[in-house]
Every structure is written in structure tokens, then in C-alpha cells.
Amino acid sequence: MDHLARRFLEGDTKNRDLYINGILLKDRTSLESLNKKFNDYLFRISLCSYIKKSIVFASIDLRKKESTIREKEGLYLNTLDENFDEEKINTIPDASVNFEEEIYADKEYLDLCEIFTDRNILKAIHNLTERQKQIVYECIVKDKKDHLVAKELGISKQSVNKIKNTALNKLRKQIGGE
């Protein structure tokens, strides 16, 4: 506090005169005026200090947020070249897309009638049981192995194979017989 009082008195000659009149000569009005000016001086210092600290902490928070975003999300496609301190364009390799998987990926069970347009095939499919339709769809259309279908449905591989063969024979008879 002594440091602040010295700076207050050295900063303005009027303050020094008020100090001499108020403290040394015991003038009450000079002392009250000096006290008011010093309190204003302290308020300005506190306000400036508060603003400075607010700016510093806000910039630290902003830097932390930006760093967190860069780490978590990787928003920037361009990367900073360490050798030259400039951005370079980051290329993204094209990935091959299996369109059949994309089409059927969202649907758990696709109606086989949506795949076939021939009326004879649709009639034959309609005559299959729901379990036969499900296994034909999984094994034939989705091209899954029998053991994977069996695991998904909670039945044996032999049951899947038997139901699939029964369904295919049924379809052959109905389509070939008409």
C-alpha cells in the first residue's frame, strides 16, 4: 500500500500539496479532498487490474477451448507444416463403396417382394413360411454363411441348412411346375 501512496503523491503535484496541507498543517478540507482523490485513484487501479485479469483469463479459456476442439474434432482438413509454419492441403483418399451393402445396411429384414418383379417368383415366395423367407433372405440375398445366420437366429447350422434347402426346393417346384 505504501508503494501505491508514493505513486499517488508523485503522479500529481496537487496531490502532494493536499498531503502537505492535510497531514502536516492539519487542514480538514485538504485531508478530505486528499482522501477522496486517493480512493478514486485506488478504484481506478482496481478497475484496471480487474479488466486486465479478465482479459488474461478469457484469453486462456479461449485458448483451452480452441485446443480442445482441435484435439477432439479435428475440424481442420489442412495441416500446419512444421518446417515452414504454413498450412498445407490435406488430401483425403477415396474409399471404395460397396453399394449393395449401403442399400441393405439400414434395413434389418427386407421384404423379398421388393427385390423380385416376376409374378411367378412372387407367388412362390408368398407361399414360404416367415422363417423360410428370413433364412433365404439372409443366406441368399445377404450372402451370409449358414453358421452366422444360425448364430443370429439362435438355432443350429443344420437347421438353417435344412430350412434353406426346403425353401429352395419349394421355390423350384412352384416356379418350374407352372
C-alpha positions in Angstrom: 0.0 0.0 0.0 2.9 2.3 0.7 4.0 1.9 -2.9 0.6 3.0 -4.1 0.6 6.0 -1.9 4.0 7.1 -3.1 3.0 6.7 -6.8 -0.2 8.7 -6.0 1.7 11.6 -4.5 4.5 11.6 -7.2 2.0 11.4 -10.0 0.4 14.8 -9.4 1.8 18.0 -7.7 -1.8 18.9 -6.5 -1.9 15.6 -4.5 1.4 16.5 -2.8 0.1 19.9 -1.9 -3.0 18.4 -0.4 -0.9 15.9 1.5 1.2 18.7 3.0 -1.8 20.8 3.9 -3.9 17.9 5.2 -1.3 15.9 7.2 1.3 18.4 8.2 -0.8 21.5 8.6 -3.9 19.6 9.8 -6.3 21.2 7.3 -9.6 19.2 7.3 -10.8 20.1 3.9 -7.4 19.3 2.3 -7.4 16.0 4.2 -11.0 15.1 3.0 -10.1 16.1 -0.6 -6.9 14.1 -0.4 -8.8 11.1 0.9 -11.4 11.3 -1.8 -8.8 11.6 -4.6 -6.8 8.7 -3.2 -9.9 6.5 -3.0 -10.7 7.4 -6.7 -7.1 6.5 -7.5 -7.4 3.1 -5.8 -10.7 2.5 -7.6 -9.1 3.2 -11.0 -6.2 0.9 -10.2 -8.5 -1.9 -9.0 -10.7 -1.5 -12.1 -7.8 -1.6 -14.5 -6.4 -4.6 -12.7 -9.8 -6.3 -12.9 -10.1 -5.6 -16.6 -6.6 -6.9 -17.2 -7.2 -10.1 -15.3 -10.5 -10.6 -17.1 -8.8 -10.3 -20.5 -6.0 -12.6 -19.5 -8.3 -15.3 -18.1 -10.7 -15.0 -21.1 -7.8 -15.5 -23.5 -6.6 -18.5 -21.5 -10.1 -20.0 -21.6 -10.4 -19.3 -25.3 -7.0 -21.0 -26.0 -8.1 -24.0 -24.0 -11.4 -24.3 -25.9 -9.7 -24.0 -29.2 -7.1 -26.6 -28.2 -9.9 -29.0 -27.1 -11.8 -28.5 -30.3 -8.7 -29.2 -32.4 -7.9 -32.3 -30.4 -11.4 -33.8 -30.2 -13.0 -33.0 -33.6 -10.1 -32.3 -35.9 -12.1 -29.6 -37.7 -9.3 -28.6 -40.0 -8.5 -30.6 -43.1 -5.4 -28.5 -43.7 -2.4 -29.2 -41.5 0.3 -26.9 -40.4 3.7 -27.8 -42.0 6.2 -27.9 -39.1 9.2 -26.9 -41.3 7.7 -23.8 -42.9 4.9 -22.7 -40.5 2.3 -22.6 -43.2 -0.8 -24.7 -44.0 -0.7 -27.4 -46.5 -3.7 -29.1 -48.0 -4.5 -32.4 -46.6 -5.9 -34.9 -49.1 -8.5 -37.5 -48.2 -8.2 -40.8 -50.1 -11.3 -42.1 -51.8 -12.6 -45.3 -50.3 -14.3 -47.8 -52.4 -18.0 -48.2 -51.6 -19.9 -51.5 -51.8 -23.3 -50.2 -53.0 -25.2 -53.4 -52.1 -24.1 -53.1 -48.5 -25.1 -49.4 -48.5 -28.6 -50.2 -49.8 -29.3 -53.1 -47.4 -27.4 -51.7 -44.4 -30.3 -49.7 -42.9 -32.9 -52.5 -43.2 -32.8 -55.4 -40.7 -35.2 -57.5 -42.9 -36.1 -56.6 -46.4 -39.2 -58.0 -48.0 -38.2 -60.3 -50.8 -41.1 -59.0 -52.9 -39.2 -55.7 -53.2 -36.4 -57.5 -54.9 -38.2 -59.7 -57.4 -40.7 -58.4 -60.1 -41.7 -61.7 -61.7 -45.2 -62.7 -60.6 -44.4 -66.4 -60.5 -41.4 -65.8 -58.2 -43.5 -63.5 -56.0 -46.3 -66.2 -55.7 -43.7 -68.8 -54.8 -42.1 -66.5 -52.2 -45.5 -65.7 -50.8 -46.1 -69.4 -50.1 -42.9 -69.7 -48.0 -43.1 -69.6 -44.2 -41.8 -66.5 -42.4 -38.8 -68.5 -41.1 -38.1 -69.8 -44.7 -38.3 -66.2 -46.1 -36.0 -64.9 -43.4 -33.3 -67.6 -43.9 -33.5 -67.3 -47.8 -33.1 -63.6 -47.4 -30.1 -63.9 -45.0 -28.3 -66.7 -46.8 -29.1 -65.9 -50.5 -29.7 -62.2 -50.7 -27.3 -61.0 -48.0 -24.9 -63.9 -48.8 -24.2 -64.8 -45.2 -22.7 -68.1 -44.1 -25.1 -70.7 -42.6 -23.2 -70.7 -39.3 -23.6 -66.9 -38.9 -27.3 -67.0 -39.7 -27.7 -69.9 -37.2 -25.9 -67.8 -34.5 -28.0 -64.8 -35.1 -31.3 -66.8 -35.0 -30.2 -69.0 -32.1 -30.6 -72.3 -34.0 -28.2 -74.9 -35.3 -26.3 -74.7 -38.6 -28.0 -77.9 -39.7 -31.5 -76.3 -39.0 -30.6 -73.3 -41.2 -29.3 -75.6 -43.9 -32.4 -77.8 -43.8 -34.8 -74.8 -43.8 -32.9 -73.2 -46.7 -32.9 -76.4 -48.8 -36.6 -77.0 -48.1 -37.4 -73.4 -49.2 -35.3 -73.6 -52.3 -36.9 -76.9 -53.3 -40.3 -75.4 -52.7 -39.5 -72.4 -54.9 -38.1 -74.7 -57.7 -41.2 -76.8 -57.7 -43.6 -73.8 -57.8 -41.7 -71.9 -60.4 -40.8 -74.8 -62.6 -44.2 -76.5 -62.2 -46.3 -73.7 -63.7 
